[in-house]
Amino acid sequence: MTITIKSAADIAAMRIAGRLTSEVLDMLGQHVKPGITTEQLDKIAHDHIVHVQKAIPAPLNYQPAGYTPYPKSICTSINHQVCHGIPNDRPLKNGDIVNIDVTVIKDGWHGDSSRMFVVGEGSIAAKRLCSFTYEAMWKGIQKVKPGARLGDIGHAIQTFAENAGFSVVREFCGHGIGQVFHEEPQVLHYGRPGTLDELVPGMVFTIEPMINAGRREIKEMGDGWTIVTKDRSLSAQWEHTIVVTDTGYEVLTVSDGSPPPPAFITG
């Protein structure tokens, strides 16, 4: 599969899908409190996407080769769960951290984003991991401009994380996105600068580092979807959808409630 370059009209449509995705996360954040279940969060998200946004939750019944259909409308990954956690009836408790991953399809175009939420009063270590992973994502985003290479993004994220004593999950990565949920290129969150595909205007992809407090090794649970850290250390992830512009980048998954970029991001 080749990398698809999006037109101005394509990007305008993706900007709408991205905003809707971010607005779902804004709305869900108000409900992330001790006692609520991820099943309840899934229903809130599903109803909002389908009935208010008149859109489609992309994860529901999504079935890549070798997988069973994904049974829910969002992914909710708690504590040592790395990604693809399936919402269930377990109440969130004080101190949990949870990644909520939302993908909305609007008029055939995808918006894909995820955020970390701390339930109640989190530990200093948990909050540090969440904020650090957010900064790691932005270290990657900061490298996006025409002429840069995908390896520049991965290298920036990897060095930032590992210098702080964290580890980067290797088995999952960012991806091209558009009218297809997952397309080329793969966007690794580790690597060497100056390697892999060159970035050109109109490329659209996600940057979504998964950073572990402990070792980077992971394993898949029996449900065929949920990924956890092998050492049960905490894991965090943030995700934005990015388009390469003529002069740099634009983040497409933003809304009024989006967390602001870190202080090291200017302009």
Buried (B, 14 or more C-beta within 10 A) or exposed (E): EEBBEBEEEBBEBBBBBBBBBBBBBBBBBEEBEEEBBBBBBBBBBBEBBBEEBEBBBBBBEBEEEEEEEBBBBBBBBBBBBBBBBBBBEEBBEEBBBBBBBBBBBBEEBBBBBBBBBBBEEBEEEBBBBBBBBBBBBBBBBBBBBBEBBBBBBBBBBBBBBBEEEBBBBBEBBBBBBBBBBBBBBBBBBBBEBEEBBEBEBBBBBBBBBBBBBBEBBBEEEEEEBBBBBEBEBBBBBBBBBBBBBEEBBBBBBBBEEBBEBBEEEEE
